[in-house]
């Protein structure tokens, strides 16, 4: 070692920056997108089931004789249309997030 007198040298610190939160691995991005795509497909299947249920209630409404049954079916159709609207909104949001 070389003597430098009374001067004290403090070595610089090597800082390690953890970028894993900001820059995830490409593999995890691919798997995340695959999971989102799978959820989208399941929601599309559920959406088609809801549409089938609405169509079934519409057919029953046409066949219904009493006003009480008609009102009940109309309420069910309205409820399922609201569910369908919410599902479409979530599906659009998921598809938008997938494209990002």
C-alpha positions in Angstrom: 0.0 0.0 0.0 1.1 3.5 -0.7 1.2 6.0 2.1 -0.7 9.2 1.5 -0.1 11.0 4.7 -2.9 12.2 6.9 -5.5 12.3 4.1 -8.3 9.9 4.5 -9.9 8.5 1.4 -13.4 7.1 1.5 -14.1 4.6 -1.2 -17.1 5.2 -3.4 -19.9 2.9 -2.9 -21.3 0.7 -5.6 -25.0 1.0 -5.6 -27.1 -1.8 -7.0 -30.3 -0.6 -8.5 -33.2 -3.0 -8.4 -35.2 -2.5 -11.6 -37.2 -5.7 -11.4 -40.3 -3.8 -10.4 -40.0 -1.3 -13.2 -38.7 -3.6 -15.9 -40.2 -7.1 -15.4 -38.7 -10.0 -17.3 -40.0 -10.6 -20.8 -41.2 -14.1 -19.8 -43.4 -12.7 -17.1 -44.9 -10.2 -19.5 -45.7 -13.0 -21.9 -47.3 -15.1 -19.2 -49.3 -12.1 -17.9 -50.7 -11.4 -21.3 -51.6 -15.1 -21.8 -53.5 -15.1 -18.5 -55.4 -11.9 -19.5 -56.2 -13.5 -22.9 -57.5 -16.6 -21.1 -59.7 -14.4 -18.9 -61.0 -12.6 -22.0 -61.9 -15.9 -23.6 -63.8 -17.1 -20.5 -65.7 -13.8 -20.3 -66.6 -14.1 -24.0 -68.0 -17.5 -23.2 -70.0 -16.2 -20.3 -71.2 -13.3 -22.4 -72.6 -15.8 -25.0 -74.3 -17.7 -22.2 -75.9 -14.4 -21.0 -77.1 -13.6 -24.5 -78.6 -17.1 -24.8 -80.4 -16.6 -21.5 -81.8 -13.3 -22.7 -83.0 -14.9 -26.0 -84.6 -17.7 -24.0 -86.5 -15.2 -21.8 -87.6 -13.2 -24.9 -89.0 -16.4 -26.4 -90.8 -17.2 -23.2 -92.2 -13.6 -23.2 -93.7 -14.1 -26.6 -95.3 -17.3 -25.4 -96.5 -15.9 -22.1 -100.3 -15.5 -21.6 -100.7 -13.8 -18.2 -99.6 -10.3 -17.5 -97.9 -11.4 -14.2 -95.6 -13.8 -16.1 -94.9 -11.2 -18.7 -93.8 -8.6 -16.1 -91.6 -11.2 -14.4 -90.0 -12.1 -17.6 -89.5 -8.4 -18.5 -87.8 -7.9 -15.2 -85.5 -10.8 -15.7 -84.6 -9.6 -19.3 -83.8 -6.2 -17.9 -81.6 -7.6 -15.2 -79.7 -9.8 -17.6 -79.2 -6.9 -20.1 -77.6 -4.9 -17.3 -75.3 -7.9 -16.6 -74.5 -8.1 -20.3 -73.6 -4.4 -20.4 -71.3 -4.7 -17.4 -69.6 -7.7 -18.9 -69.1 -5.9 -22.2 -67.5 -3.0 -20.4 -65.1 -5.3 -18.5 -64.3 -7.2 -21.6 -63.5 -3.9 -23.5 -61.3 -2.8 -20.6 -59.4 -6.1 -20.5 -58.9 -6.1 -24.3 -57.6 -2.5 -24.0 -55.2 -3.6 -21.2 -54.0 -6.5 -23.3 -53.1 -4.3 -26.2 -50.9 -2.0 -24.0 
